[in-house]
């Protein structure tokens, strides 16, 4: 249709069709954002007098659902269920919280054994190495003793140990295939130890959620979780990656109760 012929009620019907088709809130929000951008550009170029997009009518509301985390009590059993060559890359994700693309794009030049740092500068997307991350050109995380040991052994055993080689790769030295890793390595191991899988929730990103939650649980610091995960916006960390368990909720309730006790008002409420 010509741009000028598209009216607000047509957008309403279109967005309704997306909902009737059973598409997720997040997917429909992506479609909405794209339409909004297109009509904004059309307006700025004077192709239309005004945009037919109406935020209050057309923008889908995305309900945030708590992201699944890995049950740490099953960690040993899970690692034992993984094929031995795949234990190292999965463990690296669990010890750093790095993104899937960062793991695939990790090269030996990014591993500073002397300073005990990982410099995450590149990602692999659709099989191609790309420079830059979501928010900044470089993100650094520390090398703990277990992580240092894992990476040292990996370099000793790998036929690809040059600075520009991938830390974890296929037999020909090319980047790992994330779909293969998820379907044929990760999922079977989760199933074998009885960890229920949730649609879109049990890929490598599950370990990233777990890392953020563990750091927050042990330190009570969203800032530390933000730094480890490499978020530019601390609200992203607070909204998505930290999970308040029942023990933390009880701690918070006890803090409030203590102030009541200190104020000597409890007797008035009995």
C-alpha positions as CSV (number, residue, x, y, z in Angstrom):
1,X,0.0,0.0,0.0
2,X,1.1,3.6,-0.5
3,X,2.4,5.1,2.7
4,X,-0.2,7.9,2.6
5,X,-3.0,5.3,2.4
6,X,-2.1,3.5,5.7
7,X,-4.3,4.7,8.5
8,X,-4.2,4.1,12.3
9,X,-7.0,1.6,12.3
10,X,-5.1,-0.5,9.7
11,X,-2.2,-0.7,12.1
12,X,-4.6,-1.6,14.9
13,X,-6.0,-4.5,12.8
14,X,-2.5,-5.6,11.8
15,X,-1.2,-5.7,15.4
16,X,-4.3,-7.6,16.4
17,X,-3.6,-10.2,13.7
18,X,-0.1,-10.7,15.2
19,X,-1.7,-11.3,18.6
20,X,-4.2,-13.8,17.1
21,X,-1.3,-15.6,15.4
22,X,0.0,-16.4,18.9
23,X,3.2,-14.4,18.5
24,X,5.0,-13.5,21.8
25,X,4.8,-10.1,23.4
26,X,8.5,-9.5,22.7
27,X,8.2,-10.4,19.0
28,X,5.2,-8.1,18.6
29,X,7.0,-5.4,20.3
30,X,9.9,-5.8,17.9
31,X,7.5,-5.5,14.9
32,X,5.9,-2.4,16.5
33,X,9.4,-0.8,17.0
34,X,10.3,-1.4,13.4
35,X,7.0,0.0,12.1
36,X,7.4,3.0,14.4
37,X,10.9,3.6,13.0
38,X,9.8,3.3,9.4
39,X,6.9,5.8,9.7
40,X,9.1,8.2,11.7
41,X,11.6,8.2,8.8
42,X,8.8,8.7,6.3
43,X,7.5,11.7,8.3
44,X,11.0,13.2,8.5
45,X,11.4,12.8,4.7
46,X,8.0,14.5,4.2
47,X,6.5,11.4,2.6
48,X,3.6,11.5,5.0
49,X,1.9,14.3,7.0
50,X,1.8,12.3,10.3
51,X,2.5,8.8,11.4
52,X,-0.4,6.3,11.8
53,X,1.4,4.7,14.8
54,X,-0.3,5.4,18.1
55,X,1.7,4.2,21.1
56,X,-1.2,3.8,23.5
57,X,-3.1,1.8,20.9
58,X,-0.5,-0.2,19.2
59,X,2.5,-0.8,21.4
60,X,2.4,-4.3,22.9
61,X,3.0,-4.6,26.6
62,X,5.8,-6.9,27.4
63,X,5.4,-8.8,30.6
64,X,8.8,-9.7,32.1
65,X,9.0,-13.2,33.2
66,X,11.7,-14.4,35.6
67,X,14.5,-16.0,33.7
68,X,15.4,-19.6,34.6
69,X,18.6,-20.2,36.4
70,X,20.7,-23.3,36.8
71,X,20.1,-25.4,40.0
72,X,23.6,-25.3,41.4
73,X,23.0,-28.4,43.5
74,X,23.0,-30.4,40.2
75,X,26.3,-28.8,38.9
76,X,28.6,-31.8,39.4
77,X,26.1,-34.2,38.0
78,X,25.4,-32.0,35.0
79,X,29.2,-31.6,34.2
80,X,29.7,-35.3,34.4
81,X,26.8,-35.8,31.9
82,X,28.6,-33.5,29.4
83,X,31.0,-35.1,26.8
84,X,34.4,-34.4,28.2
85,X,35.6,-32.0,25.5
86,X,32.5,-29.8,26.1
87,X,33.0,-29.4,29.8
88,X,35.6,-26.6,29.5
89,X,33.5,-24.2,27.3
90,X,30.4,-24.7,29.5
91,X,32.5,-24.2,32.6
92,X,34.0,-21.0,31.2
93,X,30.5,-19.6,30.6
94,X,29.4,-20.5,34.2
95,X,32.6,-19.0,35.7
96,X,32.3,-15.7,33.8
97,X,28.7,-15.0,32.7
98,X,29.9,-14.1,29.2
99,X,27.5,-14.0,26.3
100,X,27.2,-16.9,23.9
101,X,28.8,-14.8,21.1
102,X,31.6,-13.8,23.4
103,X,32.4,-17.4,24.2
104,X,32.4,-18.3,20.5
105,X,34.6,-15.2,19.7
106,X,37.1,-15.8,22.4
107,X,40.7,-16.1,21.1
108,X,43.9,-16.7,22.8
109,X,45.0,-13.1,22.3
110,X,42.1,-12.2,24.7
111,X,43.4,-14.3,27.5
112,X,46.0,-12.5,29.7
113,X,47.4,-15.2,31.9
114,X,49.9,-12.8,33.6
115,X,47.4,-10.2,34.6
116,X,44.7,-12.8,35.0
117,X,42.2,-11.1,32.8
118,X,39.9,-12.0,29.9
119,X,39.4,-9.2,27.4
120,X,36.1,-9.7,25.6
121,X,36.5,-7.7,22.4
122,X,34.8,-9.7,19.7
123,X,31.7,-11.9,19.2
124,X,30.8,-14.5,16.6
125,X,27.5,-13.9,15.0
126,X,26.2,-16.3,12.3
127,X,29.6,-17.9,12.0
128,X,31.4,-14.6,11.5
129,X,33.8,-12.9,13.8
130,X,32.7,-9.3,14.5
131,X,34.4,-6.5,16.4
132,X,32.7,-4.8,19.2
133,X,30.1,-5.8,21.8
134,X,26.6,-4.5,22.7
135,X,27.7,-1.6,24.8
136,X,31.4,-1.0,24.5
137,X,34.5,-2.1,22.6
138,X,36.0,-4.1,25.4
139,X,34.8,-5.8,28.5
140,X,37.2,-7.3,31.0
141,X,36.6,-10.1,33.6
142,X,39.0,-11.7,36.1
143,X,40.6,-15.1,35.8
144,X,39.9,-17.1,39.0
145,X,42.0,-20.1,39.9
146,X,39.6,-22.6,38.4
147,X,39.2,-20.6,35.2
148,X,43.0,-20.1,34.9
149,X,43.5,-23.9,35.2
150,X,40.8,-24.7,32.7
151,X,42.1,-22.3,30.1
152,X,45.8,-23.4,30.7
153,X,44.8,-27.1,30.1
154,X,42.7,-26.1,27.0
155,X,45.7,-24.4,25.4
156,X,48.0,-27.3,26.2
157,X,45.7,-29.8,24.5
158,X,44.4,-27.7,21.6
159,X,46.1,-28.0,18.2
160,X,45.0,-24.3,17.7
161,X,47.0,-22.3,20.3
162,X,48.2,-19.3,18.2
163,X,47.2,-15.9,19.4
164,X,44.6,-15.4,16.7
165,X,43.1,-19.0,17.1
166,X,39.8,-19.5,18.8
167,X,40.0,-20.9,22.4
168,X,37.1,-23.3,21.7
169,X,36.7,-24.4,18.1
170,X,35.8,-27.2,15.7
171,X,38.2,-29.7,14.3
172,X,39.2,-27.3,11.5
173,X,39.7,-24.4,13.8
174,X,36.5,-22.6,12.9
175,X,34.1,-21.2,15.5
176,X,31.8,-23.6,17.4
177,X,28.2,-23.9,16.1
178,X,25.9,-22.7,18.9
179,X,22.9,-24.6,17.5
180,X,24.8,-27.9,17.6
181,X,26.1,-27.1,21.1
182,X,22.6,-26.4,22.4
183,X,20.7,-29.3,20.7
184,X,23.3,-32.1,20.9
185,X,25.4,-31.2,23.9
186,X,23.5,-29.0,26.4
187,X,20.0,-30.3,26.1
188,X,20.8,-34.0,26.4
189,X,22.9,-33.3,29.5
190,X,20.1,-31.3,31.1
191,X,17.6,-34.0,30.3
192,X,19.9,-36.7,31.7
193,X,20.1,-35.1,35.1
194,X,16.4,-34.3,35.3
195,X,16.5,-30.5,34.8
196,X,13.3,-29.4,33.2
197,X,13.7,-27.4,30.0
198,X,11.7,-24.2,29.4
199,X,11.1,-23.0,25.8
200,X,13.7,-20.3,25.0
201,X,15.1,-20.5,28.5
202,X,17.7,-23.2,28.7
203,X,20.4,-22.2,26.2
204,X,23.8,-20.8,27.2
205,X,22.1,-17.6,28.3
206,X,20.7,-19.6,31.3
207,X,24.2,-19.7,32.8
208,X,24.5,-16.0,32.3
209,X,21.4,-15.4,34.3
210,X,22.7,-17.7,37.0
211,X,26.0,-15.9,37.2
212,X,24.2,-12.6,37.8
213,X,22.0,-14.1,40.4
214,X,24.8,-15.8,42.3
215,X,26.9,-12.7,42.4
216,X,23.9,-10.7,43.7
217,X,23.0,-13.4,46.2
218,X,26.5,-13.6,47.7
219,X,27.4,-10.0,47.6
220,X,24.0,-8.2,47.7
221,X,25.5,-5.9,45.1
222,X,23.8,-5.3,41.8
223,X,26.8,-3.1,40.8
224,X,29.2,-6.1,41.0
225,X,26.8,-8.2,38.9
226,X,26.6,-5.4,36.3
227,X,30.3,-5.2,36.0
228,X,30.8,-8.9,35.6
229,X,28.0,-9.2,33.0
230,X,29.2,-6.0,31.1
231,X,25.9,-4.1,31.1
232,X,26.0,-0.4,30.4
233,X,22.7,0.1,32.3
234,X,22.5,-1.1,35.9
235,X,18.7,-1.3,35.5
236,X,19.1,-4.1,33.0
237,X,21.0,-6.1,35.6
238,X,18.4,-5.4,38.3
239,X,15.4,-6.2,36.1
240,X,16.6,-9.4,34.4
241,X,19.6,-11.1,36.0
242,X,19.0,-10.9,39.7
243,X,16.6,-13.3,41.4
244,X,15.5,-12.6,45.0
245,X,15.1,-15.9,46.7
246,X,13.0,-16.7,49.8
247,X,16.0,-16.4,52.1
248,X,16.7,-12.9,50.8
249,X,13.1,-11.9,51.2
250,X,13.2,-13.1,54.9
251,X,16.4,-11.1,55.4
252,X,14.7,-8.0,54.2
253,X,11.6,-8.6,56.3
254,X,13.8,-9.1,59.4
255,X,15.6,-5.8,58.7
256,X,12.3,-4.0,58.7
257,X,11.2,-5.8,61.8
258,X,14.4,-4.9,63.6
259,X,13.7,-1.2,63.1
260,X,10.2,-1.8,64.7
261,X,11.7,-3.5,67.6
262,X,14.3,-0.8,68.1
263,X,11.5,1.8,68.0
264,X,9.9,0.0,71.0
265,X,6.5,-0.1,69.3
266,X,5.9,-3.8,69.1
267,X,4.0,-3.9,72.4
268,X,1.4,-1.5,71.0
269,X,0.6,-4.0,68.3
270,X,0.0,-7.1,70.4
